[in-house]
Amino acid sequence: MIRCIKLWSGRDGHSHFEEGVIDLEPGQRGDTLSGKFPIASVSFQETDADPKLGWHPDPARQLVITLSGTIEFTTHDGRFTLRAGDILFTEDTIAGHDWTMLGGQPWRRLYAILDQATVVPFRPDGPRSAAVGAESHKSEATPSACRQLCPSISRQFWGAGLRHSRKFPACEYRRVAAKTARTP
């Protein structure tokens, strides 16, 4: 599996992230692979010294594949680290985030700009407990709003005891998490 962090701008005006993987399926020769999906363009970038950009959004929906170096990202949810081989799937084009280089290596990366219709085979790491999801849904909202927000809640957000999703009583994510938890 390939580690992937999803980063996005939430409806609350903040940046959020969730750890997961790129979903791979068995290939013909014993390897695993994802399906093919279109990209608009690809570029490479190398940063030798931390540019100290401060909080900033990304210019486009994109995959950022770290080739070398270690980077720590800061979002409104907390922090996460990217190392060589990690993929950042970012849709944080509004809220913004910050990053800092760690260690002495340059950050070498590939940017793959995605079309809005491109479906990235991102799968969150492990299901959230259906019981935790059920406890946190206690006020008024529509199921469609829940479907848009709940799958995006990061493990760190839940771990901090903040229940962003308690606003959504008829949570579709709760049903999906319960089904996933029963799947071996």
Long-range contacts (C-beta under 8 A, 24 or more apart in sequence): 1-32, 2-85, 2-87, 3-85, 3-86, 3-87, 4-86, 4-87, 4-88, 4-89, 4-122, 5-73, 5-80, 5-82, 5-86, 5-87, 5-88, 5-89, 6-89, 6-90, 6-91, 6-122, 6-124, 6-152, 7-58, 7-73, 7-75, 7-88, 7-89, 7-90, 7-91, 7-92, 7-97, 8-90, 8-91, 8-92, 8-152, 9-57, 9-91, 9-92, 9-93, 9-94, 9-95, 9-96, 10-95, 10-149, 10-152, 11-148, 11-149, 12-164, 13-94, 13-95, 14-75, 14-76, 14-77, 14-95, 15-75, 15-76, 15-77, 15-92, 15-95, 15-96, 15-97, 16-75, 16-76, 16-77, 16-152, 16-153, 16-154, 16-157, 17-73, 17-75, 17-77, 17-78, 17-80, 17-154, 17-156, 18-124, 18-125, 18-152, 18-153, 18-154, 18-155, 19-80, 19-124, 19-125, 19-154, 19-155, 20-122, 20-123, 20-124, 20-125, 21-122, 21-123, 21-125, 22-87, 22-120, 22-121, 22-122, 22-123, 23-121, 23-122, 23-123, 24-121, 34-121, 35-121, 37-114, 37-118, 37-119, 37-120, 37-121, 38-115, 38-118, 39-63, 39-112, 39-113, 39-114, 39-115, 39-118, 40-113, 40-114, 40-115, 41-112, 41-113, 42-110, 42-111, 42-112, 42-113, 43-110, 43-111, 44-108, 44-109, 44-110, 44-111, 45-108, 45-109, 45-111, 46-106, 46-107, 46-108, 46-109, 47-101, 47-106, 47-107, 48-106, 49-101, 50-100, 50-101, 53-98, 53-99, 54-98, 55-96, 55-97, 55-98, 56-96, 56-97, 56-98, 57-92, 57-93, 57-94, 57-95, 57-96, 57-97, 58-90, 58-91, 58-92, 58-93, 59-93, 60-93, 60-113, 60-114, 61-90, 61-91, 61-93, 61-113, 61-114, 61-115, 61-116, 61-118, 62-90, 62-111, 62-112, 62-113, 62-114, 63-87, 63-88, 63-89, 63-90, 63-110, 63-111, 63-112, 63-114, 63-120, 64-88, 64-90, 64-109, 64-110, 64-111, 64-112, 65-109, 65-110, 65-112, 66-107, 66-108, 66-109, 67-108, 67-109, 67-110, 68-105, 68-106, 68-107, 68-108, 69-101, 69-103, 69-105, 69-106, 69-107, 69-108, 69-109, 70-101, 70-102, 70-103, 70-105, 70-107, 71-99, 71-100, 71-101, 71-102, 71-107, 72-99, 72-100, 72-102, 73-97, 73-98, 73-99, 74-98, 74-99, 74-100, 77-154, 77-156, 77-157, 77-160, 78-154, 78-156, 78-157, 78-160, 80-156, 89-120, 89-122, 124-151, 125-155, 127-176, 127-177, 127-180, 127-181, 128-153, 128-155, 128-158, 128-173, 128-177, 129-177, 129-181, 130-174, 130-177, 130-178, 130-181, 132-158, 133-165, 133-171, 133-173, 133-174, 133-177, 133-178, 134-174, 135-163, 136-163, 136-165, 136-166, 137-165, 137-166, 137-167, 137-168, 137-169, 137-170, 137-171, 137-174, 138-166, 138-169, 139-166, 139-167, 139-168, 139-169, 140-167, 140-169, 141-167, 141-168, 141-169, 141-170, 142-170, 143-168, 143-170, 143-171, 143-172, 146-170, 146-171, 146-172, 146-173, 147-172, 147-173, 150-174, 151-176
